[in-house]
Each structure stands twice: as structure tokens, then as C-alpha cells.
């Protein structure tokens, strides 16, 4: 499943598409969005492409691996709550 982005001024719609399962993202690339042409306004300049790739790669960190863990920093609160409940 993929997403073909043509929104003007931002790539923010691409990120939820990846979260929802898109494995392919298609965006047009331009050197200058003010150039003449029908796709220029909806295209990304090189810096926008770099940011898009960076943000998509960050989604893996945000989503995690699905394994539940108790972090060391959480243990004191967990122990305190268990004392209250018993």
C-alpha cells in the first residue's frame, strides 16, 4: 500500500499514511517551488525531501516494537501504587 502526496505546502499527510501502513510514499521533487509548471507548488524541494525521510524514519522509534516493558524509572511508582492497592 502506498500514498501519492500532492498536498501544497506540507508533507504532513504522508506521516499518518506511513503510520497506517503505507510502505511507499511518492512525492514530486523540484529545485524551486516557484518555477513554472503544474506540479511545482505541490512538489518538495531537496530540504523538504530530507525532512520527510527523517520524519518517516522517526516513526519506527515512536511506534516501538510492540513489546511491553517496565523501565527502571517506572519501578518506584509501580511499587508505590501496588502498596496502595493492597
Wavefront OBJ file of the C-alpha trace (Angstrom):
o trace
v 0.000 0.000 0.000
v 1.309 3.438 -0.798
v 0.462 7.115 -0.739
v 0.916 9.658 -3.509
v 1.134 13.104 -1.957
v 0.136 16.214 -3.874
v -0.747 18.497 -0.996
v 0.616 22.025 -1.281
v 2.965 23.446 1.310
v 3.478 20.458 3.570
v 4.175 16.750 3.695
v 2.318 16.150 6.968
v -0.280 13.864 5.369
v 2.493 11.428 4.403
v 3.315 10.688 8.051
v -0.131 9.342 9.070
v -0.142 7.344 5.828
v 3.034 5.573 6.977
v 1.594 5.032 10.466
v -1.488 3.470 8.866
v 0.652 1.071 6.837
v 1.863 2.786 3.666
v 5.157 1.252 2.583
v 5.649 3.525 -0.425
v 5.452 7.312 -0.491
v 5.514 9.213 -3.777
v 6.320 12.910 -3.817
v 7.491 15.126 -6.652
v 10.877 16.784 -6.275
v 11.766 20.241 -7.562
v 14.719 22.539 -7.180
v 12.459 25.585 -6.774
v 8.741 25.517 -5.974
v 8.262 28.931 -7.623
v 9.315 27.600 -11.044
v 6.740 27.358 -13.814
v 4.783 24.103 -14.025
v 1.647 22.429 -12.800
v 3.380 20.249 -10.172
v 5.834 22.776 -8.749
v 3.620 24.064 -5.937
v 2.883 20.536 -4.666
v 6.473 19.364 -5.055
v 9.110 19.262 -2.338
v 12.464 20.976 -2.561
v 15.531 18.924 -1.534
v 15.374 20.121 2.093
v 11.723 19.058 2.270
v 12.609 15.593 0.977
v 15.349 15.281 3.623
v 12.885 16.271 6.366
v 10.248 13.867 5.045
v 12.683 10.934 5.070
v 13.940 11.906 8.559
v 10.401 12.088 9.946
v 9.317 8.803 8.346
v 12.352 7.059 9.824
v 11.481 8.532 13.216
v 8.075 6.832 13.113
v 9.747 3.470 13.828
v 11.119 4.873 17.082
v 7.777 6.390 18.028
v 5.815 3.204 17.297
v 8.275 0.931 19.110
v 8.462 -2.814 18.664
v 5.179 -3.741 20.357
v 6.821 -5.356 23.392
v 5.631 -4.217 26.814
v 8.431 -3.247 29.190
v 8.750 -1.743 32.635
v 11.502 0.849 32.612
v 13.705 1.328 35.649
v 12.354 4.850 36.054
v 8.805 3.442 36.330
v 9.514 0.885 39.072
v 9.291 3.227 42.109
v 5.837 4.463 41.055
v 4.722 0.889 40.321
v 5.800 -0.284 43.776
v 4.117 2.689 45.426
v 0.832 2.050 43.619
v 0.895 -1.631 44.489
v 1.216 -0.765 48.196
v -1.808 1.496 47.962
v -3.917 -1.165 46.224
v -3.120 -3.948 48.700
l 1 2 3 4 5 6 7 8 9 10 11 12 13 14 15 16 17 18 19 20 21 22 23 24 25 26 27 28 29 30 31 32 33 34 35 36 37 38 39 40 41 42 43 44 45 46 47 48 49 50 51 52 53 54 55 56 57 58 59 60 61 62 63 64 65 66 67 68 69 70 71 72 73 74 75 76 77 78 79 80 81 82 83 84 85 86
